[in-house]
Amino acid sequence: MDFTQYNTRDLWQKDIDHVIHPWAYYPEFEKDGALVVAESEGAYVYDADGKRYLDGIGGIWCVNIGYGRPEMAEAIADQVMKIPYFNAFTDTTTPAVAEFANRLCSIAPDNLNHVFMSTGGSVANDSAVRIAHHYFSRLGKPEKRKVLSHVQGYHGSTYLAMSLTGMPGSHKNFHIDTDLVAYVECPYVYRRPDGMTEADFCDHLVSEFAKKVESIGADTIAAFIAEPILGSGGVIVPPQGYHQRIAAICKQNEILYISDEVVTGFGRLGHWFASEAEFGIKPDMITSAKGITSGYLPMGATLISDQIHDVITSQAIGDNVFSHGFTYSGHPVACAAGLMNMHIIERDGILEHVQQVGPYFESALAALKELPIVGDVRGKKFMLCVESVANKETKALLPDDAHIGKRIAKEAEKRGLIVRPSGHLNILSPTLILTEAQIDNLVSTLRASIETVTDELVRAGYKIG
Ligand SMILES: Cc1ncc(COP(=O)(O)O)c(C=O)c1O
């Protein structure tokens, strides 16, 4: 690695001057700017000055196979030289698109044998809703068009995907389609009502869901979209049995179940897809992105059931044609990257590695619960989160001006670890190749960072405990 090629200050300034950073907190961003991440290898990234960081966030939920895979570079370059692009519209395709679709469907649950390709998670979710609308319209039920989603669910940032997203903070100062989407309660076990057991909480959520369906009217609801574990909303693992019970209500009411596996797919929970393998449900559609190419190239995929496919393709002539598609609905280079990604995951036993090392990661991180500001440590395998509180008994949060998640992330960054701040949370979604020794290092660095920040807060007069 040659870091002399980078002028960090110049890059830093150009970035501040011209790049729009989503979700940046400008009072701080204008002062601190962005960390210029310039090179990478394995589980680590390097800033433009050559400082090494253990990447605790996998780029952002995506570099599943780790950095610097020469075979990915070769597969991508090879495809560029064979054919960089040709459309897969009405009557043309490319070998990479056909092979990728075939391989992808072979690893998906057995009812999902067809894929609509796009460029990322938001568009994969938009496409799922558009497919649901087209499906019911073709069945003669165009009034079935509303979509249910979770409060705190995150499904992306296009107009439609942000409407599906149940985060009121992200809706502020924008417009969303309130006529299309209705939100159901977040299955936030840690913050369930006092005195309720987890099982009671599950009963409560299921009963509220059923009531919501009844009050809106099943004949107007096309789909329910949900992440198996809510990711950006706070790594929220629903109570045991929740997904299966909700899926059963959906089935009874002819509501399509869309499982948003943009984060949970491609090994993060130790399976190609988590819906069936981890949570025992067979969705009507699964959406995927991020880990599908390990972030090496943009790609989104909407996998659909045979049943939906049969309806949307039957008599698809004239007005009935499925008129939804993008220039990059099947980009050969992204597909070549996707094929190589699946090959590497399989060849290197990455799913098995996550299954073996994931529980170690969970329990190593859970030890942080003994710290005075750590209220909860949750998640599964390589999708984990630490929730900070001012008082563990009452679960009261620290005031916003403590910027707790951000402070911890900044302290960790100084120590050579990248973790993601999100309000009072710190989220971990590293590459899936971490060894136990790297996990130990990650956890001890995070622990030291939380301890330092706690001392700072106490000195600054924040009340803890
Ligand atoms: C669960 C989930 N769905 C959808 C998206 C949107 O994906 P993209 O940013 O690729 O559009 C994200 C992004 O973080 C996500 O976490």
The ligand as an SDF file (V2000), in Angstrom:
LIG
                    3D

 16 16  0  0  0  0  0  0  0  0999 V2000
  -32.8880   -3.7060    5.7440 C   0  0  0  0  0  0  0  0  0  0  0  0
  -32.5420   -2.7140    4.6770 C   0  0  0  0  0  0  0  0  0  0  0  0
  -33.3290   -2.6280    3.5990 N   0  0  0  0  0  0  0  0  0  0  0  0
  -33.0580   -1.7810    2.6110 C   0  0  0  0  0  0  0  0  0  0  0  0
  -31.9670   -0.9500    2.6590 C   0  0  0  0  0  0  0  0  0  0  0  0
  -31.6940    0.0100    1.5550 C   0  0  0  0  0  0  0  0  0  0  0  0
  -30.6460   -0.4470    0.7820 O   0  0  0  0  0  0  0  0  0  0  0  0
  -29.8310    0.5570   -0.1670 P   0  0  0  0  0  0  0  0  0  0  0  0
  -29.1720    1.5400    0.7390 O   0  0  0  0  0  0  0  0  0  0  0  0
  -28.8870   -0.3500   -0.8970 O   0  0  0  0  0  0  0  0  0  0  0  0
  -30.8100    1.2030   -1.0720 O   0  0  0  0  0  0  0  0  0  0  0  0
  -31.1070   -1.0260    3.7620 C   0  0  0  0  0  0  0  0  0  0  0  0
  -29.9240   -0.1610    3.8430 C   0  0  0  0  0  0  0  0  0  0  0  0
  -29.2510   -0.0890    4.8430 O   0  0  0  0  0  0  0  0  0  0  0  0
  -31.4050   -1.9200    4.8040 C   0  0  0  0  0  0  0  0  0  0  0  0
  -30.6470   -1.9930    5.8970 O   0  0  0  0  0  0  0  0  0  0  0  0
  1  2  1  0
  2  3  1  0
  2 15  2  0
  3  4  2  0
  4  5  1  0
  5  6  1  0
  5 12  2  0
  6  7  1  0
  7  8  1  0
  8  9  2  0
  8 10  1  0
  8 11  1  0
 12 13  1  0
 12 15  1  0
 13 14  2  0
 15 16  1  0
M  END
$$$$
